[in-house]
Amino acid sequence: MRQVTRNNHYVPEWYQYDFHGVGQTRMPYLNQQPEERILPDGRVIALNDQHIWGPAKCFCEYDLYTTRFGDTFNDEIEKFLFGSIDTRGAIAVRAFANGDPSAIHENFTDFFEYMDAQKLRMLICSRN
């Protein structure tokens, strides 16, 4: 029995690495449910409102694309749909970022397919 991916990224890990500084592998990530403390004067402050995480833990949601039938979980949406789009999208985004006209031409359709997939992911996430 193969391992099923349950932690699904809506921003691919490869894309997140472009936002790290040179030699860094982790980045600040907003904790949207921080622990709160009430001060004696009545003010409420957030504790630990930032995590320092690597891409494996950022911009993902448990079972976002995982389907379930009874006790059987399926991750084919993540593996076969988004996996393929992300692989080609990584090449296309790099071509556009590097400004290589030949590579841009070669990967033009993949770039927009990747951007469409990102829009779909954000729509899915906003409804959860």
C-alpha positions in Angstrom: 0.0 0.0 0.0 1.5 3.4 -1.0 1.7 6.4 1.2 -1.1 9.0 0.5 -0.2 12.7 0.6 -2.6 14.4 3.0 -0.7 17.7 3.5 -1.5 19.6 0.3 0.2 22.8 -0.7 -1.6 25.6 -2.4 1.7 27.4 -3.0 4.2 24.9 -4.2 7.4 24.4 -2.2 9.6 25.2 -5.1 7.9 28.6 -5.5 8.4 29.4 -1.8 12.1 28.9 -2.0 12.4 32.0 -4.3 11.4 34.2 -1.3 14.2 33.0 1.0 17.4 34.9 1.4 20.6 33.4 0.1 21.5 30.4 2.3 18.2 30.5 4.2 15.8 27.5 4.3 13.1 29.0 6.6 11.0 32.1 6.6 8.5 34.0 8.8 5.0 32.7 8.5 2.0 34.4 10.2 0.3 32.4 12.9 -3.3 33.1 12.2 -4.5 31.7 15.6 -1.9 32.9 18.1 -2.3 32.4 21.8 -3.6 35.6 23.4 -2.9 37.2 26.7 -5.0 39.9 28.5 -2.9 42.5 30.1 -3.9 44.1 33.5 -5.1 47.3 31.6 -7.5 45.1 29.5 -5.5 45.2 26.3 -5.2 41.9 24.4 -1.9 40.9 22.9 -1.0 38.1 20.6 1.8 35.7 21.7 3.8 33.8 19.1 2.2 35.5 16.2 4.9 34.3 13.8 6.3 30.9 13.0 9.7 30.4 11.4 9.1 27.5 9.1 10.4 25.9 6.0 8.3 25.4 2.8 7.1 22.0 3.9 4.9 23.5 6.6 3.9 26.8 4.8 0.9 27.4 2.5 -0.6 24.0 2.9 -3.8 22.5 4.3 -4.5 19.0 5.5 -6.7 17.1 3.0 -7.2 20.1 0.8 -7.2 18.0 -2.4 -7.4 14.5 -0.8 -10.6 12.7 -1.6 -12.1 10.0 0.6 -14.4 7.1 0.0 -15.2 5.3 3.3 -11.8 4.5 4.8 -9.9 4.9 1.6 -8.0 8.2 0.9 -6.9 9.2 -2.6 -4.3 11.8 -3.5 -4.4 11.6 -7.3 -5.5 15.2 -7.6 -2.3 16.3 -5.8 -0.1 13.8 -7.6 -1.4 13.7 -11.2 -3.1 17.0 -11.7 -1.2 19.6 -9.6 2.1 17.6 -9.6 2.3 17.7 -13.4 1.2 21.4 -13.6 3.7 22.4 -10.9 6.6 20.6 -12.5 6.0 22.3 -15.9 5.1 25.6 -14.1 8.4 25.7 -12.3 10.3 25.6 -15.6 8.0 28.2 -17.1 8.2 30.6 -14.2 12.0 30.4 -14.2 12.0 31.1 -18.0 9.9 34.3 -17.4 11.9 35.3 -14.4 15.2 34.9 -16.3 13.9 36.8 -19.3 15.0 34.1 -21.7 13.0 34.7 -24.9 13.5 31.2 -26.3 12.6 29.5 -23.0 9.6 31.9 -22.6 8.4 30.9 -26.1 8.9 27.2 -25.3 7.0 27.3 -22.0 4.4 30.0 -22.7 1.4 27.7 -22.4 2.7 26.0 -19.3 3.2 29.4 -17.6 -0.5 30.3 -18.0 -1.7 26.8 -17.1 0.3 27.1 -13.9 -1.2 30.6 -13.2 -4.7 29.2 -13.8 -4.0 26.4 -11.4 -2.9 28.9 -8.7 -6.1 30.9 -9.2 -8.1 27.6 -8.7 -6.1 26.8 -5.6 -6.8 30.2 -4.1 -10.5 29.7 -4.9 -10.5 26.3 -3.2 -8.7 27.7 -0.1 -11.0 30.7 0.2 -14.0 28.4 0.5 -12.5 26.2 3.3 
